[in-house]
Amino acid sequence: MSKILRSPGQKALLRTLIELRNEADLTQRALADRLEKPRSYVSKIETGERYIDPNECVDWALGCEGEPLELFRRFIAYRDRR
C-alpha cells in the first residue's frame, strides 16, 4: 500500500486536495467539520497516510464549496505534468 500513497499520481491528487481546501480558506478542522469527520481524517489524507477514494474526493470538493469535476480536471493536469 505504501507505493500507492507515494506514487506521482497520488502526490498530484494530494496537491490538488490541499490547494482546494486552502483556496476555500478552510482549516483542516473546518473541512473535517463540514465532512462530519475527525480532523485527523483530513490530516492523514493530506499527508498521504490515508488513501482517499473517488467518492471521498467528491465529498471533499463539495465540502470546499467547489466543483468535483474541477477537482478532477486539476488533478489530471498536475498528474500529466510529470
C-alpha positions, 0 to 999 in steps of 0.5 A: 500500500505504501507505493500507492500513497507515494506514487506521482499520481497520488502526490498530484491528487494530494496537491490538488486536495490541499490547494482546494481546501486552502483556496476555500480558506478552510482549516483542516478542522473546518473541512473535517467539520463540514465532512462530519469527520475527525480532523485527523481524517483530513490530516492523514489524507493530506499527508498521504497516510490515508488513501482517499477514494473517488467518492471521498474526493467528491465529498471533499470538493463539495465540502470546499464549496467547489466543483468535483469535476474541477477537482478532477480536471486539476488533478489530471493536469498536475498528474500529466505534468510529470 
